[in-house]
Amino acid sequence: MPRARCTFRQRDVTAALKAAVAAGVPVCGIKISPEGAIEVVIGKSQGQDLLTADAELERWRKEKGAGGAG
């Protein structure tokens, strides 16, 4: 069974991502349709939200002191 022809190239995806980053847009993903249309998904990813929440928790702990209860 022959392979289907590739509908996009890696350089096309790279160019789309570089353009979004250069525009200052937060990129959280990329979608490529079977026809080869490239869609850059913008916005914060869940992982970024978790990292931000973790950083805020650590800052709060340092403010309160690492001594435990209190």
Backbone as a chain_set.jsonl record, in Angstrom:
{"seq": "MPRARCTFRQRDVTAALKAAVAAGVPVCGIKISPEGAIEVVIGKSQGQDLLTADAELERWRKEKGAGGAG", "coords": {"N": [[0.85, -1.175, 0.0], [0.797, 2.097, -1.002], [2.265, 5.099, 0.335], [0.552, 8.091, 1.293], [0.781, 11.258, -0.338], [2.706, 13.802, 1.113], [1.233, 16.63, 2.58], [2.181, 18.963, 3.631], [5.117, 20.786, 4.647], [7.917, 20.603, 6.881], [9.291, 22.99, 7.078], [7.294, 24.815, 6.474], [5.637, 24.687, 8.722], [7.474, 25.513, 10.66], [7.964, 28.14, 9.789], [5.43, 29.291, 10.17], [5.172, 29.109, 12.966], [7.391, 30.651, 13.809], [6.634, 33.15, 12.818], [4.353, 33.7, 14.367], [5.47, 33.813, 16.947], [7.254, 35.952, 16.584], [5.427, 37.962, 16.29], [4.601, 38.254, 18.826], [2.675, 36.628, 19.899], [1.232, 34.325, 22.12], [1.847, 30.949, 21.748], [0.177, 27.89, 21.905], [-0.153, 25.544, 20.635], [-0.386, 23.592, 17.588], [-2.203, 22.874, 14.646], [-2.728, 20.633, 11.987], [-4.394, 20.114, 9.091], [-5.797, 17.327, 7.202], [-5.657, 18.15, 4.577], [-3.515, 19.795, 4.565], [-3.57, 22.337, 5.613], [-2.332, 24.712, 7.84], [-2.758, 25.522, 11.167], [-2.199, 27.761, 13.683], [-2.47, 27.528, 17.067], [-3.412, 29.76, 19.452], [-2.756, 31.268, 22.677], [-2.613, 30.65, 26.246], [-1.24, 27.582, 27.338], [-2.378, 24.674, 29.167], [-0.288, 23.658, 30.628], [1.357, 25.893, 30.96], [-0.26, 27.415, 32.624], [-0.232, 25.818, 34.908], [2.485, 25.945, 35.579], [2.698, 28.663, 36.163], [0.961, 28.843, 38.372], [2.331, 27.168, 40.15], [4.694, 28.613, 40.491], [3.683, 30.896, 41.724], [2.763, 29.764, 44.113], [5.191, 28.927, 45.251], [6.418, 31.443, 45.608], [4.659, 32.535, 47.491], [5.09, 30.756, 49.616], [7.744, 31.361, 50.252], [7.462, 34.002, 51.112], [5.92, 33.618, 53.427], [7.623, 32.143, 54.877], [9.654, 29.259, 55.259], [9.209, 27.666, 57.397], [7.146, 25.911, 58.123], [4.041, 25.186, 59.719], [1.843, 27.924, 60.115]], "CA": [[0.0, 0.0, 0.0], [1.658, 3.277, -1.084], [2.025, 6.187, 1.285], [-0.073, 9.288, 0.738], [1.698, 12.37, -0.534], [2.724, 14.746, 2.236], [0.547, 17.859, 2.192], [2.859, 20.12, 4.212], [6.546, 20.581, 4.91], [8.335, 21.064, 8.197], [9.66, 24.405, 6.995], [6.05, 25.59, 6.504], [5.23, 24.738, 10.128], [8.466, 26.347, 11.342], [7.727, 29.533, 9.402], [4.201, 29.742, 10.829], [5.462, 29.289, 14.395], [8.299, 31.795, 13.966], [5.863, 34.362, 12.57], [3.504, 33.94, 15.536], [6.338, 34.223, 18.057], [7.759, 37.288, 16.263], [4.316, 38.89, 16.492], [4.339, 38.336, 20.259], [1.478, 35.853, 20.201], [1.542, 33.085, 22.845], [1.453, 29.76, 20.99], [0.017, 26.718, 22.759], [-0.246, 24.334, 19.83], [-0.495, 23.72, 16.144], [-3.054, 21.852, 14.041], [-2.527, 20.484, 10.555], [-5.514, 19.349, 8.531], [-5.388, 16.342, 6.194], [-5.391, 18.848, 3.318], [-2.25, 20.502, 4.717], [-3.748, 23.666, 6.186], [-1.641, 24.843, 9.125], [-3.445, 26.438, 12.08], [-1.46, 28.004, 14.918], [-3.4, 27.705, 18.184], [-2.819, 30.763, 20.332], [-3.25, 31.334, 24.044], [-1.836, 29.903, 27.24], [-1.532, 26.154, 27.449], [-2.637, 24.252, 30.545], [1.016, 23.506, 31.276], [1.806, 27.219, 31.366], [-1.068, 27.803, 33.779], [0.266, 25.063, 36.056], [3.791, 26.498, 35.944], [2.448, 29.951, 36.797], [0.386, 28.581, 39.693], [3.395, 26.616, 40.976], [5.604, 29.715, 40.81], [3.001, 31.738, 42.705], [2.768, 29.038, 45.375], [6.556, 29.005, 45.801], [6.624, 32.816, 46.071], [3.891, 32.673, 48.727], [5.787, 30.001, 50.671], [8.941, 32.126, 50.66], [7.001, 35.159, 51.875], [5.439, 33.156, 54.726], [8.708, 31.442, 55.549], [9.65, 27.822, 55.011], [9.259, 27.014, 58.695], [6.07, 24.955, 58.396], [2.701, 25.708, 60.036], [1.813, 29.239, 60.686]], "C": [[0.901, 1.244, 0.0], [1.27, 4.334, -0.048], [1.381, 7.37, 0.573], [0.974, 10.395, 0.615], [1.581, 13.336, 0.64], [2.135, 16.079, 1.778], [1.162, 19.116, 2.798], [4.315, 19.766, 4.431], [6.885, 21.149, 6.29], [8.688, 22.542, 8.16], [8.43, 25.312, 6.993], [5.564, 25.761, 7.943], [6.171, 25.653, 10.907], [8.239, 27.822, 11.038], [6.483, 30.089, 10.086], [4.439, 30.001, 12.313], [6.36, 30.49, 14.634], [7.559, 33.11, 13.765], [4.989, 34.705, 13.77], [4.327, 34.433, 16.715], [6.87, 35.635, 17.824], [6.685, 38.352, 16.463], [3.959, 39.035, 17.967], [3.106, 37.577, 20.7], [1.871, 34.594, 20.972], [0.978, 31.866, 22.11], [1.329, 28.584, 21.945], [-0.12, 25.435, 21.952], [-0.316, 24.646, 18.357], [-1.351, 22.58, 15.631], [-2.779, 21.83, 12.547], [-3.642, 19.592, 10.028], [-4.994, 18.325, 7.53], [-5.069, 16.973, 4.834], [-4.094, 19.651, 3.363], [-2.365, 21.91, 5.245], [-3.134, 23.699, 7.584], [-2.37, 25.897, 9.955], [-2.617, 26.545, 13.356], [-2.477, 28.302, 16.003], [-2.736, 28.645, 19.185], [-3.475, 30.742, 21.698], [-2.342, 30.541, 24.97], [-2.224, 28.439, 27.206], [-1.784, 25.814, 28.91], [-1.321, 24.103, 31.296], [1.561, 24.841, 31.748], [1.043, 27.684, 32.583], [-0.572, 27.097, 35.041], [1.609, 25.594, 36.513], [3.624, 27.836, 36.648], [1.905, 29.757, 38.206], [1.455, 28.043, 40.645], [4.37, 27.711, 41.4], [4.982, 30.64, 41.852], [2.973, 31.081, 44.079], [4.146, 29.114, 46.034], [6.854, 30.405, 46.322], [5.896, 33.039, 47.389], [4.584, 31.958, 49.882], [7.012, 30.745, 51.176], [8.566, 33.344, 51.483], [6.594, 34.775, 53.292], [6.552, 32.484, 55.541], [8.566, 29.956, 55.371], [9.577, 27.021, 56.289], [8.125, 26.055, 59.008], [4.765, 25.655, 58.691], [2.806, 27.129, 60.542], [1.475, 30.25, 59.733]], "O": [[1.693, 1.419, 0.925], [0.118, 4.438, 0.374], [1.638, 7.615, -0.605], [1.934, 10.445, 1.384], [0.48, 13.644, 1.096], [2.494, 16.593, 0.719], [0.71, 20.224, 2.507], [4.697, 18.596, 4.403], [6.218, 22.055, 6.789], [8.411, 23.269, 9.114], [8.502, 26.451, 7.454], [5.133, 26.846, 8.335], [5.726, 26.467, 11.716], [8.314, 28.66, 11.937], [6.482, 31.236, 10.533], [3.963, 30.998, 12.855], [6.123, 31.267, 15.558], [7.828, 34.084, 14.467], [4.891, 35.871, 14.152], [3.925, 35.368, 17.407], [6.934, 36.432, 18.76], [6.992, 39.504, 16.768], [3.106, 39.85, 18.321], [2.55, 37.854, 21.763], [2.755, 33.86, 20.53], [-0.228, 31.774, 21.882], [2.253, 28.301, 22.708], [-0.196, 24.349, 22.528], [-0.305, 25.804, 17.939], [-1.248, 21.452, 16.113], [-2.617, 22.876, 11.918], [-3.807, 18.455, 10.471], [-3.863, 18.443, 7.059], [-4.314, 16.411, 4.04], [-3.623, 20.134, 2.333], [-1.363, 22.621, 5.323], [-3.388, 22.818, 8.405], [-2.573, 27.023, 9.503], [-2.365, 25.544, 14.028], [-3.266, 29.237, 15.87], [-1.65, 28.369, 19.696], [-4.598, 30.265, 21.86], [-1.423, 29.852, 24.527], [-3.398, 28.099, 27.063], [-1.436, 26.594, 29.797], [-1.257, 24.396, 32.489], [2.163, 24.921, 32.818], [1.625, 28.285, 33.486], [-0.5, 27.701, 36.111], [1.856, 25.687, 37.715], [4.326, 28.118, 37.62], [2.342, 30.435, 39.136], [1.484, 28.418, 41.817], [4.82, 27.731, 42.545], [5.67, 31.113, 42.757], [3.138, 31.755, 45.095], [4.249, 29.34, 47.24], [7.481, 30.547, 47.373], [6.44, 33.658, 48.304], [4.657, 32.486, 50.992], [7.289, 30.762, 52.375], [9.258, 33.688, 52.441], [6.878, 35.501, 54.245], [6.419, 32.289, 56.749], [7.447, 29.444, 55.334], [9.85, 25.821, 56.282], [8.137, 25.432, 60.07], [4.404, 26.611, 58.005], [3.719, 27.488, 61.285], [1.411, 31.429, 60.08]]}, "num_chains": 1, "name": "protein.A"}
